[in-house]
């Protein structure tokens, strides 16, 4: 079990992927940034999908940047936290590239 969150373009090709183990509370950050808490099912996603517009993904990236805008030296020196932060940022940015090209991106929360 765990959180497998995938982004897809209109052709159904995977464009983004984020993976969190079932006990990793950092998964909730990505759900929250996407305003997708209703897809969070505890130890994994609920298996649902949603389509996000370019504007929604831009908003998620803006919230991400605001959340992590402070000097990293003030955060605990935790390599796993930093890896998760990078994974979240990469996921949102890859979804944004697709949304900019196609107007939207489909996200699966498993």
ABEGO torsion letter per residue (X at the ends): XEBBBBBBBAAGBBABBBBBBAABAAAAAAAAAAGAAAABAGABBAGBBBBBBAAAAAAAAAAAAAAAABBAAABBBBAAAAAAAAAAAAAAAAAAAAAAAAGBBBBBBX
